[in-house]
Amino acid sequence: MTRWWPYIRLAAAALAVAAIVAQLVRTLEIALTADTAWGAHLPTVFANFFSFFTILSNVLAAVVLAVGGVWGLTHRDARVEPTWLATLLVCASTYMIVTGVVYNTLLRGIALPQGATVAWSNEVLHVVIPLVLLADVLFAPRRRALGWGTVGIAAIFPIVWVVYTLLRANLVTAPATGKPWWYPYPFLDPSLNGGYGGVALWVLLIAAIILATAALVVGIGRRRARP
C-alpha cells in the first residue's frame, strides 16, 4: 500500500482541480452572458465562487493530497508522515467529510438554475473527493498519531469562514437574483431561517459536526499510527 498510495493522492488532487476549473469556467460563462449589471459583474462572481465552503475545502484537499503524494514518493523510507502533513490531512479530511455529509443530507435536493452546475464536477466535489479523504483516513499508510489539540486547529478555518461569510453577505448583490445580499448556502440566510437566531442554530449544529468529525479523524489516526 505504501508504494501506490501516493499515486492515489496525486490522481485525486488532479481530479479535484479539474472539477473546480470546470465549474469555475461554467460559472464565468454564465456571468459573461448575463443581461444584468450584477449578474455580469465578474469580480463578484469570481469572489462568490471562492466563498463556497465546498470550493475552498476542495482547493485545500487538492493541495494537501498533491503535497502528500509528492512527500510519499520522495520519502519512501520514512516510517511515519511528518506532523505538519498529518495536521493538514486531518483538516482537509474533516472538511471534505463534512462537505459530503452536509451536501448529501441537506443540499442535494435544492434546485439550481438549469445549466449552472457541471454535473460530473458536482459529484466529484461533493462525493468522490470526500470518499477519497475518508479512505485516506482509514487506509493511508504511515499515519502519525496527533494530539487532541489538533481538533481545535481543524476548527479554526470553519470559524473564520462563517465570520467572513456573514460579514460579507450584505455587501454583495446576488448575481442570480439581484437581491442586496448573497449567502453561499440557504442555512446561512437569515431571511430563510427566521432571522439570525435560526442561522446561529444551524451554525452550532454544523460546528458540532465539524468538531465531532475532526475528533473521529484524529482518533482513527491515533489508533492506526505505528507504535
PyRosetta script that sets phi, psi and omega in degrees:
from pyrosetta import init, pose_from_sequence

init()
pose = pose_from_sequence("MTRWWPYIRLAAAALAVAAIVAQLVRTLEIALTADTAWGAHLPTVFANFFSFFTILSNVLAAVVLAVGGVWGLTHRDARVEPTWLATLLVCASTYMIVTGVVYNTLLRGIALPQGATVAWSNEVLHVVIPLVLLADVLFAPRRRALGWGTVGIAAIFPIVWVVYTLLRANLVTAPATGKPWWYPYPFLDPSLNGGYGGVALWVLLIAAIILATAALVVGIGRRRARP")
pose.set_psi(1, -35.3)
pose.set_omega(1, -179.3)
pose.set_phi(2, -59.3)
pose.set_psi(2, -33.1)
pose.set_omega(2, -176.7)
pose.set_phi(3, -70.4)
pose.set_psi(3, -44.7)
pose.set_omega(3, -171.6)
pose.set_phi(4, -100.9)
pose.set_psi(4, -9.1)
pose.set_omega(4, -179.9)
pose.set_phi(5, -62.5)
pose.set_psi(5, -37.6)
pose.set_omega(5, 176.8)
pose.set_phi(6, -57.4)
pose.set_psi(6, -34.2)
pose.set_omega(6, -179.6)
pose.set_phi(7, -71.3)
pose.set_psi(7, -33.7)
pose.set_omega(7, 175.3)
pose.set_phi(8, -63.0)
pose.set_psi(8, -44.2)
pose.set_omega(8, 179.0)
pose.set_phi(9, -61.9)
pose.set_psi(9, -44.7)
pose.set_omega(9, -178.7)
pose.set_phi(10, -65.9)
pose.set_psi(10, -40.6)
pose.set_omega(10, 178.8)
pose.set_phi(11, -64.6)
pose.set_psi(11, -41.8)
pose.set_omega(11, 178.9)
pose.set_phi(12, -65.3)
pose.set_psi(12, -38.7)
pose.set_omega(12, 178.0)
pose.set_phi(13, -61.7)
pose.set_psi(13, -44.7)
pose.set_omega(13, 179.3)
pose.set_phi(14, -63.6)
pose.set_psi(14, -40.1)
pose.set_omega(14, 179.3)
pose.set_phi(15, -65.1)
pose.set_psi(15, -41.2)
pose.set_omega(15, 178.7)
pose.set_phi(16, -62.6)
pose.set_psi(16, -44.2)
pose.set_omega(16, 179.1)
pose.set_phi(17, -62.1)
pose.set_psi(17, -43.7)
pose.set_omega(17, 179.7)
pose.set_phi(18, -61.1)
pose.set_psi(18, -41.1)
pose.set_omega(18, -179.6)
pose.set_phi(19, -67.1)
pose.set_psi(19, -41.5)
pose.set_omega(19, 178.7)
pose.set_phi(20, -63.5)
pose.set_psi(20, -45.7)
pose.set_omega(20, -179.3)
pose.set_phi(21, -63.6)
pose.set_psi(21, -42.7)
pose.set_omega(21, -179.4)
pose.set_phi(22, -60.4)
pose.set_psi(22, -44.0)
pose.set_omega(22, 179.8)
pose.set_phi(23, -70.4)
pose.set_psi(23, -36.5)
pose.set_omega(23, 177.7)
pose.set_phi(24, -63.6)
pose.set_psi(24, -43.8)
pose.set_omega(24, 179.1)
pose.set_phi(25, -60.7)
pose.set_psi(25, -45.5)
pose.set_omega(25, 178.6)
pose.set_phi(26, -60.7)
pose.set_psi(26, -43.0)
pose.set_omega(26, -179.1)
pose.set_phi(27, -62.5)
pose.set_psi(27, -42.5)
pose.set_omega(27, 179.1)
pose.set_phi(28, -70.3)
pose.set_psi(28, -34.4)
pose.set_omega(28, 176.4)
pose.set_phi(29, -61.0)
pose.set_psi(29, -42.1)
pose.set_omega(29, 178.9)
pose.set_phi(30, -63.8)
pose.set_psi(30, -40.9)
pose.set_omega(30, 179.2)
pose.set_phi(31, -64.1)
pose.set_psi(31, -38.6)
pose.set_omega(31, -177.8)
pose.set_phi(32, -68.3)
pose.set_psi(32, -22.0)
pose.set_omega(32, 179.6)
pose.set_phi(33, -103.4)
pose.set_psi(33, 5.0)
pose.set_omega(33, -178.5)
pose.set_phi(34, -68.5)
pose.set_psi(34, 148.1)
pose.set_omega(34, -178.8)
pose.set_phi(35, -106.7)
pose.set_psi(35, 14.7)
pose.set_omega(35, 175.8)
pose.set_phi(36, -123.1)
pose.set_psi(36, 154.3)
pose.set_omega(36, -178.5)
pose.set_phi(37, -64.2)
pose.set_psi(37, -39.6)
pose.set_omega(37, -178.1)
pose.set_phi(38, -74.0)
pose.set_psi(38, -32.4)
pose.set_omega(38, 178.9)
pose.set_phi(39, -73.5)
pose.set_psi(39, -25.7)
pose.set_omega(39, -177.5)
pose.set_phi(40, -99.1)
pose.set_psi(40, 6.5)
pose.set_omega(40, -178.0)
pose.set_phi(41, -80.5)
pose.set_psi(41, 95.5)
pose.set_omega(41, -171.9)
pose.set_phi(42, -60.6)
pose.set_psi(42, -41.0)
pose.set_omega(42, 178.7)
pose.set_phi(43, -58.0)
pose.set_psi(43, -41.3)
pose.set_omega(43, 178.9)
pose.set_phi(44, -67.8)
pose.set_psi(44, -43.9)
pose.set_omega(44, 179.8)
pose.set_phi(45, -60.4)
pose.set_psi(45, -44.2)
pose.set_omega(45, -179.9)
pose.set_phi(46, -64.4)
pose.set_psi(46, -46.1)
pose.set_omega(46, 179.7)
pose.set_phi(47, -64.0)
pose.set_psi(47, -40.0)
pose.set_omega(47, 177.8)
pose.set_phi(48, -61.4)
pose.set_psi(48, -41.6)
pose.set_omega(48, -179.4)
pose.set_phi(49, -56.9)
pose.set_psi(49, -44.2)
pose.set_omega(49, -178.5)
pose.set_phi(50, -90.6)
pose.set_psi(50, 19.2)
pose.set_omega(50, 172.8)
pose.set_phi(51, -106.5)
pose.set_psi(51, -3.3)
pose.set_omega(51, 175.5)
pose.set_phi(52, -77.3)
pose.set_psi(52, 133.4)
pose.set_omega(52, 177.8)
pose.set_phi(53, -59.5)
pose.set_psi(53, -37.2)
pose.set_omega(53, 178.7)
pose.set_phi(54, -59.6)
pose.set_psi(54, -47.2)
pose.set_omega(54, -178.1)
pose.set_phi(55, -65.9)
pose.set_psi(55, -47.8)
pose.set_omega(55, -179.5)
pose.set_phi(56, -61.7)
pose.set_psi(56, -40.2)
pose.set_omega(56, 179.5)
pose.set_phi(57, -65.6)
pose.set_psi(57, -39.1)
pose.set_omega(57, 178.5)
pose.set_phi(58, -70.6)
pose.set_psi(58, -34.7)
pose.set_omega(58, 174.7)
pose.set_phi(59, -61.7)
pose.set_psi(59, -47.6)
pose.set_omega(59, 177.8)
pose.set_phi(60, -60.9)
pose.set_psi(60, -44.0)
pose.set_omega(60, -179.6)
pose.set_phi(61, -60.8)
pose.set_psi(61, -42.8)
pose.set_omega(61, -180.0)
pose.set_phi(62, -62.0)
pose.set_psi(62, -44.3)
pose.set_omega(62, 180.0)
pose.set_phi(63, -64.7)
pose.set_psi(63, -47.0)
pose.set_omega(63, -176.8)
pose.set_phi(64, -67.1)
pose.set_psi(64, -40.9)
pose.set_omega(64, 177.8)
pose.set_phi(65, -64.2)
pose.set_psi(65, -40.6)
pose.set_omega(65, 178.2)
pose.set_phi(66, -64.7)
pose.set_psi(66, -45.7)
pose.set_omega(66, 178.9)
pose.set_phi(67, -63.2)
pose.set_psi(67, -43.0)
pose.set_omega(67, 178.8)
pose.set_phi(68, -63.1)
pose.set_psi(68, -38.4)
pose.set_omega(68, 177.8)
pose.set_phi(69, -65.3)
pose.set_psi(69, -45.7)
pose.set_omega(69, 178.9)
pose.set_phi(70, -63.8)
pose.set_psi(70, -43.0)
pose.set_omega(70, 178.2)
pose.set_phi(71, -60.0)
pose.set_psi(71, -42.2)
pose.set_omega(71, -179.5)
pose.set_phi(72, -62.9)
pose.set_psi(72, -36.1)
pose.set_omega(72, -179.9)
pose.set_phi(73, -75.8)
pose.set_psi(73, -28.2)
pose.set_omega(73, -175.9)
pose.set_phi(74, -99.7)
pose.set_psi(74, -3.5)
pose.set_omega(74, 179.6)
pose.set_phi(75, -134.4)
pose.set_psi(75, 54.6)
pose.set_omega(75, -175.8)
pose.set_phi(76, -66.2)
pose.set_psi(76, -21.0)
pose.set_omega(76, -178.1)
pose.set_phi(77, -91.9)
pose.set_psi(77, -6.0)
pose.set_omega(77, -179.1)
pose.set_phi(78, -70.1)
pose.set_psi(78, 138.8)
pose.set_omega(78, -178.6)
pose.set_phi(79, -78.1)
pose.set_psi(79, -39.2)
pose.set_omega(79, -179.9)
pose.set_phi(80, -137.1)
pose.set_psi(80, 157.9)
pose.set_omega(80, 178.1)
pose.set_phi(81, -70.9)
pose.set_psi(81, 151.4)
pose.set_omega(81, 179.2)
pose.set_phi(82, -67.4)
pose.set_psi(82, 159.2)
pose.set_omega(82, -176.5)
pose.set_phi(83, -59.4)
pose.set_psi(83, -42.5)
pose.set_omega(83, -178.0)
pose.set_phi(84, -62.5)
pose.set_psi(84, -40.2)
pose.set_omega(84, 179.2)
pose.set_phi(85, -70.2)
pose.set_psi(85, -41.1)
pose.set_omega(85, 178.4)
pose.set_phi(86, -60.6)
pose.set_psi(86, -39.5)
pose.set_omega(86, 179.7)
pose.set_phi(87, -67.3)
pose.set_psi(87, -43.5)
pose.set_omega(87, 177.4)
pose.set_phi(88, -62.4)
pose.set_psi(88, -38.7)
pose.set_omega(88, 178.4)
pose.set_phi(89, -66.0)
pose.set_psi(89, -37.8)
pose.set_omega(89, 176.0)
pose.set_phi(90, -61.2)
pose.set_psi(90, -46.1)
pose.set_omega(90, -179.3)
pose.set_phi(91, -63.4)
pose.set_psi(91, -51.3)
pose.set_omega(91, -178.5)
pose.set_phi(92, -61.3)
pose.set_psi(92, -42.4)
pose.set_omega(92, -179.8)
pose.set_phi(93, -63.9)
pose.set_psi(93, -43.9)
pose.set_omega(93, 179.6)
pose.set_phi(94, -60.1)
pose.set_psi(94, -49.9)
pose.set_omega(94, -176.7)
pose.set_phi(95, -64.4)
pose.set_psi(95, -40.1)
pose.set_omega(95, -177.3)
pose.set_phi(96, -72.5)
pose.set_psi(96, -38.8)
pose.set_omega(96, 177.8)
pose.set_phi(97, -64.4)
pose.set_psi(97, -43.7)
pose.set_omega(97, 177.8)
pose.set_phi(98, -64.0)
pose.set_psi(98, -40.7)
pose.set_omega(98, 177.0)
pose.set_phi(99, -57.5)
pose.set_psi(99, -46.3)
pose.set_omega(99, 179.5)
pose.set_phi(100, -62.8)
pose.set_psi(100, -43.5)
pose.set_omega(100, -178.6)
pose.set_phi(101, -67.4)
pose.set_psi(101, -49.0)
pose.set_omega(101, -176.9)
pose.set_phi(102, -64.7)
pose.set_psi(102, -44.2)
pose.set_omega(102, -178.5)
pose.set_phi(103, -62.8)
pose.set_psi(103, -47.9)
pose.set_omega(103, -173.1)
pose.set_phi(104, -76.6)
pose.set_psi(104, -14.1)
pose.set_omega(104, 177.6)
pose.set_phi(105, -104.7)
pose.set_psi(105, -29.1)
pose.set_omega(105, -174.2)
pose.set_phi(106, -115.6)
pose.set_psi(106, -30.7)
pose.set_omega(106, -166.8)
pose.set_phi(107, -115.0)
pose.set_psi(107, -13.5)
pose.set_omega(107, -173.7)
pose.set_phi(108, -60.3)
pose.set_psi(108, -36.3)
pose.set_omega(108, -174.8)
pose.set_phi(109, -85.1)
pose.set_psi(109, 0.2)
pose.set_omega(109, -177.4)
pose.set_phi(110, -75.7)
pose.set_psi(110, 128.0)
pose.set_omega(110, -177.7)
pose.set_phi(111, -72.4)
pose.set_psi(111, 138.0)
pose.set_omega(111, 176.0)
pose.set_phi(112, -121.2)
pose.set_psi(112, 157.0)
pose.set_omega(112, 177.9)
pose.set_phi(113, -55.3)
pose.set_psi(113, 136.0)
pose.set_omega(113, -178.5)
pose.set_phi(114, -57.7)
pose.set_psi(114, 132.5)
pose.set_omega(114, 178.9)
pose.set_phi(115, 87.3)
pose.set_psi(115, -4.7)
pose.set_omega(115, -177.5)
pose.set_phi(116, -78.2)
pose.set_psi(116, -25.7)
pose.set_omega(116, -175.3)
pose.set_phi(117, -113.7)
pose.set_psi(117, 133.1)
pose.set_omega(117, 172.6)
pose.set_phi(118, -81.9)
pose.set_psi(118, 113.7)
pose.set_omega(118, -169.1)
pose.set_phi(119, -57.9)
pose.set_psi(119, -49.4)
pose.set_omega(119, -177.2)
pose.set_phi(120, -67.1)
pose.set_psi(120, -36.8)
pose.set_omega(120, 177.7)
pose.set_phi(121, -62.8)
pose.set_psi(121, -43.1)
pose.set_omega(121, 179.9)
pose.set_phi(122, -58.5)
pose.set_psi(122, -43.3)
pose.set_omega(122, 179.9)
pose.set_phi(123, -69.5)
pose.set_psi(123, -37.9)
pose.set_omega(123, 178.0)
pose.set_phi(124, -62.3)
pose.set_psi(124, -47.4)
pose.set_omega(124, -174.8)
pose.set_phi(125, -72.1)
pose.set_psi(125, -29.4)
pose.set_omega(125, -174.9)
pose.set_phi(126, -105.9)
pose.set_psi(126, -12.7)
pose.set_omega(126, -177.6)
pose.set_phi(127, -127.8)
pose.set_psi(127, -56.2)
pose.set_omega(127, -172.1)
pose.set_phi(128, -65.3)
pose.set_psi(128, -52.2)
pose.set_omega(128, -177.2)
pose.set_phi(129, -66.7)
pose.set_psi(129, -40.3)
pose.set_omega(129, 172.6)
pose.set_phi(130, -56.8)
pose.set_psi(130, -40.4)
pose.set_omega(130, 179.0)
pose.set_phi(131, -68.2)
pose.set_psi(131, -36.6)
pose.set_omega(131, 176.7)
pose.set_phi(132, -62.5)
pose.set_psi(132, -44.6)
pose.set_omega(132, 180.0)
pose.set_phi(133, -68.0)
pose.set_psi(133, -35.0)
pose.set_omega(133, 175.4)
pose.set_phi(134, -63.8)
pose.set_psi(134, -43.1)
pose.set_omega(134, 176.9)
pose.set_phi(135, -62.9)
pose.set_psi(135, -36.4)
pose.set_omega(135, 178.5)
pose.set_phi(136, -62.4)
pose.set_psi(136, -41.1)
pose.set_omega(136, 178.1)
pose.set_phi(137, -61.7)
pose.set_psi(137, -41.4)
pose.set_omega(137, -172.5)
pose.set_phi(138, -84.2)
pose.set_psi(138, -30.4)
pose.set_omega(138, -168.9)
pose.set_phi(139, -126.9)
pose.set_psi(139, -15.2)
pose.set_omega(139, -176.3)
pose.set_phi(140, -58.6)
pose.set_psi(140, 135.5)
pose.set_omega(140, -179.7)
pose.set_phi(141, -77.0)
pose.set_psi(141, 167.4)
pose.set_omega(141, 173.9)
pose.set_phi(142, 60.6)
pose.set_psi(142, 38.0)
pose.set_omega(142, 179.4)
pose.set_phi(143, -70.2)
pose.set_psi(143, 138.7)
pose.set_omega(143, 178.0)
pose.set_phi(144, -103.7)
pose.set_psi(144, 137.8)
pose.set_omega(144, 175.2)
pose.set_phi(145, -75.4)
pose.set_psi(145, 129.8)
pose.set_omega(145, 179.6)
pose.set_phi(146, -115.0)
pose.set_psi(146, 157.1)
pose.set_omega(146, 177.1)
pose.set_phi(147, -71.9)
pose.set_psi(147, 160.2)
pose.set_omega(147, -179.1)
pose.set_phi(148, -67.0)
pose.set_psi(148, -16.2)
pose.set_omega(148, 176.2)
pose.set_phi(149, -63.0)
pose.set_psi(149, -17.6)
pose.set_omega(149, 178.0)
pose.set_phi(150, -62.8)
pose.set_psi(150, -28.0)
pose.set_omega(150, 177.2)
pose.set_phi(151, -59.8)
pose.set_psi(151, -42.1)
pose.set_omega(151, 177.6)
pose.set_phi(152, -63.9)
pose.set_psi(152, -38.4)
pose.set_omega(152, 177.9)
pose.set_phi(153, -62.6)
pose.set_psi(153, -41.9)
pose.set_omega(153, -179.2)
pose.set_phi(154, -65.1)
pose.set_psi(154, -22.9)
pose.set_omega(154, -178.1)
pose.set_phi(155, -82.1)
pose.set_psi(155, -14.6)
pose.set_omega(155, -173.7)
pose.set_phi(156, -63.5)
pose.set_psi(156, -51.4)
pose.set_omega(156, -176.3)
pose.set_phi(157, -61.5)
pose.set_psi(157, -46.9)
pose.set_omega(157, 178.6)
pose.set_phi(158, -59.1)
pose.set_psi(158, -36.6)
pose.set_omega(158, 178.3)
pose.set_phi(159, -64.2)
pose.set_psi(159, -47.0)
pose.set_omega(159, 179.0)
pose.set_phi(160, -61.5)
pose.set_psi(160, -40.4)
pose.set_omega(160, -179.1)
pose.set_phi(161, -64.4)
pose.set_psi(161, -43.1)
pose.set_omega(161, 179.5)
pose.set_phi(162, -63.1)
pose.set_psi(162, -45.8)
pose.set_omega(162, 179.0)
pose.set_phi(163, -60.6)
pose.set_psi(163, -47.0)
pose.set_omega(163, 178.2)
pose.set_phi(164, -58.2)
pose.set_psi(164, -45.4)
pose.set_omega(164, -177.3)
pose.set_phi(165, -63.1)
pose.set_psi(165, -46.1)
pose.set_omega(165, -177.4)
pose.set_phi(166, -70.1)
pose.set_psi(166, -34.8)
pose.set_omega(166, 178.4)
pose.set_phi(167, -71.8)
pose.set_psi(167, -36.6)
pose.set_omega(167, -175.7)
pose.set_phi(168, -81.3)
pose.set_psi(168, -25.9)
pose.set_omega(168, -168.8)
pose.set_phi(169, -52.0)
pose.set_psi(169, -46.6)
pose.set_omega(169, -175.6)
pose.set_phi(170, -85.8)
pose.set_psi(170, 6.5)
pose.set_omega(170, 176.2)
pose.set_phi(171, -102.9)
pose.set_psi(171, 1.3)
pose.set_omega(171, -172.8)
pose.set_phi(172, -124.2)
pose.set_psi(172, 137.0)
pose.set_omega(172, 171.6)
pose.set_phi(173, -89.0)
pose.set_psi(173, 127.1)
pose.set_omega(173, -177.6)
pose.set_phi(174, -64.2)
pose.set_psi(174, 120.5)
pose.set_omega(174, -177.4)
pose.set_phi(175, -59.4)
pose.set_psi(175, -35.7)
pose.set_omega(175, -174.5)
pose.set_phi(176, -80.3)
pose.set_psi(176, -29.6)
pose.set_omega(176, -172.6)
pose.set_phi(177, -119.7)
pose.set_psi(177, -20.8)
pose.set_omega(177, -176.5)
pose.set_phi(178, 81.9)
pose.set_psi(178, 4.1)
pose.set_omega(178, 176.9)
pose.set_phi(179, -64.0)
pose.set_psi(179, 147.5)
pose.set_omega(179, -177.8)
pose.set_phi(180, -79.6)
pose.set_psi(180, 29.6)
pose.set_omega(180, 173.6)
pose.set_phi(181, -155.3)
pose.set_psi(181, 159.7)
pose.set_omega(181, 178.7)
pose.set_phi(182, -147.7)
pose.set_psi(182, 124.1)
pose.set_omega(182, 175.6)
pose.set_phi(183, -120.8)
pose.set_psi(183, 137.6)
pose.set_omega(183, -177.3)
pose.set_phi(184, -69.4)
pose.set_psi(184, -24.9)
pose.set_omega(184, -177.4)
pose.set_phi(185, -137.0)
pose.set_psi(185, 144.9)
pose.set_omega(185, -177.6)
pose.set_phi(186, -59.2)
pose.set_psi(186, -33.7)
pose.set_omega(186, -175.9)
pose.set_phi(187, -72.1)
pose.set_psi(187, -5.6)
pose.set_omega(187, 175.9)
pose.set_phi(188, -100.7)
pose.set_psi(188, -5.2)
pose.set_omega(188, -176.3)
pose.set_phi(189, -88.9)
pose.set_psi(189, 113.1)
pose.set_omega(189, -179.0)
pose.set_phi(190, -59.7)
pose.set_psi(190, -31.0)
pose.set_omega(190, -178.8)
pose.set_phi(191, -68.0)
pose.set_psi(191, -16.8)
pose.set_omega(191, -179.9)
pose.set_phi(192, -105.8)
pose.set_psi(192, -3.5)
pose.set_omega(192, -174.1)
pose.set_phi(193, -129.4)
pose.set_psi(193, 22.0)
pose.set_omega(193, 178.5)
pose.set_phi(194, 71.6)
pose.set_psi(194, 26.6)
pose.set_omega(194, 179.5)
pose.set_phi(195, 103.1)
pose.set_psi(195, -174.5)
pose.set_omega(195, -176.3)
pose.set_phi(196, -70.7)
pose.set_psi(196, -20.1)
pose.set_omega(196, 175.8)
pose.set_phi(197, -63.2)
pose.set_psi(197, -43.3)
pose.set_omega(197, 177.3)
pose.set_phi(198, -65.2)
pose.set_psi(198, -38.9)
pose.set_omega(198, 177.1)
pose.set_phi(199, -63.1)
pose.set_psi(199, -41.4)
pose.set_omega(199, -179.7)
pose.set_phi(200, -60.3)
pose.set_psi(200, -38.4)
pose.set_omega(200, 178.7)
pose.set_phi(201, -63.9)
pose.set_psi(201, -42.9)
pose.set_omega(201, 177.4)
pose.set_phi(202, -63.4)
pose.set_psi(202, -43.0)
pose.set_omega(202, -179.4)
pose.set_phi(203, -61.8)
pose.set_psi(203, -42.9)
pose.set_omega(203, 179.1)
pose.set_phi(204, -64.2)
pose.set_psi(204, -39.6)
pose.set_omega(204, 179.2)
pose.set_phi(205, -63.3)
pose.set_psi(205, -47.9)
pose.set_omega(205, -178.5)
pose.set_phi(206, -69.6)
pose.set_psi(206, -33.6)
pose.set_omega(206, 175.5)
pose.set_phi(207, -61.2)
pose.set_psi(207, -41.6)
pose.set_omega(207, 178.2)
pose.set_phi(208, -63.2)
pose.set_psi(208, -40.0)
pose.set_omega(208, 178.7)
pose.set_phi(209, -64.4)
pose.set_psi(209, -41.8)
pose.set_omega(209, 179.7)
pose.set_phi(210, -63.9)
pose.set_psi(210, -46.7)
pose.set_omega(210, -179.7)
pose.set_phi(211, -63.3)
pose.set_psi(211, -42.0)
pose.set_omega(211, 179.5)
pose.set_phi(212, -65.2)
pose.set_psi(212, -40.5)
pose.set_omega(212, 179.3)
pose.set_phi(213, -66.2)
pose.set_psi(213, -43.2)
pose.set_omega(213, 178.1)
pose.set_phi(214, -61.8)
pose.set_psi(214, -41.7)
pose.set_omega(214, 178.3)
pose.set_phi(215, -63.4)
pose.set_psi(215, -39.4)
pose.set_omega(215, 178.7)
pose.set_phi(216, -65.2)
pose.set_psi(216, -43.6)
pose.set_omega(216, 179.9)
pose.set_phi(217, -63.1)
pose.set_psi(217, -45.2)
pose.set_omega(217, 178.6)
pose.set_phi(218, -64.0)
pose.set_psi(218, -42.4)
pose.set_omega(218, -179.4)
pose.set_phi(219, -62.5)
pose.set_psi(219, -42.3)
pose.set_omega(219, 177.5)
pose.set_phi(220, -64.1)
pose.set_psi(220, -40.8)
pose.set_omega(220, 178.1)
pose.set_phi(221, -61.5)
pose.set_psi(221, -41.5)
pose.set_omega(221, 179.2)
pose.set_phi(222, -65.2)
pose.set_psi(222, -36.7)
pose.set_omega(222, -179.0)
pose.set_phi(223, -73.0)
pose.set_psi(223, -35.2)
pose.set_omega(223, -176.7)
pose.set_phi(224, -86.1)
pose.set_psi(224, -17.1)
pose.set_omega(224, -174.8)
pose.set_phi(225, -61.5)
pose.set_psi(225, 148.3)
pose.set_omega(225, 176.7)
pose.set_phi(226, -65.6)
pose.set_psi(226, 140.1)
pose.set_omega(226, 177.2)
pose.set_phi(227, -70.0)
pose.dump_pdb("model.pdb")
